[in-house]
Amino acid sequence: MRIAVIGGTGKEGRGLVLRLAALGDDEVLIGSRQAEKARATAEEMNRRLGRVAVTGLENREAARAADLVFLCVPYVAHEETLRAIAPELRGKILVDTTVPLDPQNPLRLKRRSERSAAEEARALLNDAAAVVAAFQNVSAVALQNLHHAVECDILVCGDDPAAKDLVIGLIRRLGMRAFDAGPLEMARAVEAITPLLLSLNRRYGSRRAGIRITGVEEDPTPSTR
Ligand SMILES: NC(=O)c1ccc[n+]([C@@H]2O[C@H](COP(=O)([O-])OP(=O)(O)OC[C@H]3O[C@@H](n4cnc5c(N)ncnc54)[C@H](OP(=O)(O)O)[C@@H]3O)[C@@H](O)[C@H]2O)c1
């Protein structure tokens, strides 16, 4: 599979790129507004990985070449970025990691609507792509540190069961626990956990607070759900 990480030059995107490329199962593409920045980041990631596993492209080119597309840009850039890549997402899966944090105060949410960023993405794409929400609660610091397993669980929301199963399977291949957290609408609740985690980071002097689900077991075969 070819996986593009739009905003793969940033903190969360780099973490996902490193984890995906370290796994070695898929081709990994970094997307950026500037092709040169994408190429430079891909070179840096390849140096960190010790082999050539990542390619850098302009956002739309990366989305065009991919089967699965991660979106990892700040909420202020969410709509504009989606509009730029929308023509390339038809029939594909978009994994939205966006948390609509208030740029003035990241301990608060500030949404354009009552919906989650992922639901806004689905509306903007007119249901042309299957939107899955995931990774909103996973710190970039934890993702980027390949020497440590990611010690938090991933809540996966979406309305397309096959797309959600594929993403849950991918997360599990990355060595993380993934739970089906229900329909895309549930991303409203998942997004709202992130300011809480950021506040815990601040209070306890950490940069990688995360969540763990207890009392339920991961189902081994998501496709039979
Ligand atoms: N950082 C975390 O720990 C974390 C954890 C969970 C979820 N998230 C979510 O992941 C997303 C990305 O977070 P991040 O911390 O990785 O962000 P970031 O490093 O600030 O930005 C990511 C990339 O987005 C593009 N970008 C930044 N500002 C933009 C703008 N005004 N217009 C268009 N593109 C812009 C840039 O790529 P180019 O310049 O290359 O185009 C940048 O490298 C956010 O929605 C965040 O809520 C982050």
PDBQT file of the ligand as one rigid body, heavy atoms in Angstrom, charges set to zero:
ROOT
HETATM    1  N1  LIG A 301       1.793  17.563  17.796  1.00  0.00    +0.000 N 
HETATM    2  C1  LIG A 301       1.136  16.650  18.474  1.00  0.00    +0.000 C 
HETATM    3  O1  LIG A 301       1.645  16.099  19.486  1.00  0.00    +0.000 OA
HETATM    4  C2  LIG A 301      -0.239  16.205  18.032  1.00  0.00    +0.000 A 
HETATM    5  C3  LIG A 301      -0.865  15.133  18.728  1.00  0.00    +0.000 A 
HETATM    6  C4  LIG A 301      -2.139  14.723  18.289  1.00  0.00    +0.000 A 
HETATM    7  C5  LIG A 301      -2.763  15.345  17.226  1.00  0.00    +0.000 A 
HETATM    8  N2  LIG A 301      -2.117  16.384  16.589  1.00  0.00    +0.000 N 
HETATM    9  C6  LIG A 301      -2.808  17.045  15.474  1.00  0.00    +0.000 C 
HETATM   10  O2  LIG A 301      -2.046  16.839  14.304  1.00  0.00    +0.000 OA
HETATM   11  C7  LIG A 301      -2.150  17.984  13.454  1.00  0.00    +0.000 C 
HETATM   12  C8  LIG A 301      -0.736  18.474  13.133  1.00  0.00    +0.000 C 
HETATM   13  O3  LIG A 301      -0.116  18.881  14.333  1.00  0.00    +0.000 OA
HETATM   14  P1  LIG A 301       1.431  19.258  14.356  1.00  0.00    +0.000 P 
HETATM   15  O4  LIG A 301       1.771  19.511  15.776  1.00  0.00    +0.000 OA
HETATM   16  O5  LIG A 301       2.210  18.227  13.596  1.00  0.00    +0.000 OA
HETATM   17  O6  LIG A 301       1.423  20.627  13.528  1.00  0.00    +0.000 OA
HETATM   18  P2  LIG A 301       2.623  21.468  12.904  1.00  0.00    +0.000 P 
HETATM   19  O7  LIG A 301       3.913  20.754  13.133  1.00  0.00    +0.000 OA
HETATM   20  O8  LIG A 301       2.502  22.853  13.451  1.00  0.00    +0.000 OA
HETATM   21  O9  LIG A 301       2.245  21.544  11.357  1.00  0.00    +0.000 OA
HETATM   22  C9  LIG A 301       2.197  20.395  10.534  1.00  0.00    +0.000 C 
HETATM   23  C10 LIG A 301       2.357  20.802   9.098  1.00  0.00    +0.000 C 
HETATM   24  O10 LIG A 301       1.177  21.471   8.657  1.00  0.00    +0.000 OA
HETATM   25  C11 LIG A 301       1.538  22.442   7.661  1.00  0.00    +0.000 C 
HETATM   26  N3  LIG A 301       1.047  23.762   8.090  1.00  0.00    +0.000 N 
HETATM   27  C12 LIG A 301       1.330  24.400   9.227  1.00  0.00    +0.000 A 
HETATM   28  N4  LIG A 301       0.692  25.599   9.291  1.00  0.00    +0.000 NA
HETATM   29  C13 LIG A 301      -0.009  25.701   8.164  1.00  0.00    +0.000 A 
HETATM   30  C14 LIG A 301      -0.863  26.696   7.632  1.00  0.00    +0.000 A 
HETATM   31  N5  LIG A 301      -1.143  27.819   8.309  1.00  0.00    +0.000 N 
HETATM   32  N6  LIG A 301      -1.415  26.477   6.422  1.00  0.00    +0.000 NA
HETATM   33  C15 LIG A 301      -1.157  25.328   5.740  1.00  0.00    +0.000 A 
HETATM   34  N7  LIG A 301      -0.346  24.337   6.206  1.00  0.00    +0.000 NA
HETATM   35  C16 LIG A 301       0.224  24.530   7.411  1.00  0.00    +0.000 A 
HETATM   36  C17 LIG A 301       3.044  22.471   7.565  1.00  0.00    +0.000 C 
HETATM   37  O11 LIG A 301       3.439  21.699   6.451  1.00  0.00    +0.000 OA
HETATM   38  P3  LIG A 301       4.084  22.340   5.101  1.00  0.00    +0.000 P 
HETATM   39  O12 LIG A 301       4.617  23.708   5.460  1.00  0.00    +0.000 OA
HETATM   40  O13 LIG A 301       5.163  21.381   4.804  1.00  0.00    +0.000 OA
HETATM   41  O14 LIG A 301       2.986  22.362   4.125  1.00  0.00    +0.000 OA
HETATM   42  C18 LIG A 301       3.471  21.806   8.861  1.00  0.00    +0.000 C 
HETATM   43  O15 LIG A 301       4.714  21.160   8.787  1.00  0.00    +0.000 OA
HETATM   44  C19 LIG A 301      -2.946  19.043  14.229  1.00  0.00    +0.000 C 
HETATM   45  O16 LIG A 301      -4.273  19.069  13.786  1.00  0.00    +0.000 OA
HETATM   46  C20 LIG A 301      -2.873  18.554  15.668  1.00  0.00    +0.000 C 
HETATM   47  O17 LIG A 301      -4.001  18.918  16.438  1.00  0.00    +0.000 OA
HETATM   48  C21 LIG A 301      -0.876  16.818  16.954  1.00  0.00    +0.000 A 
ENDROOT
TORSDOF 0
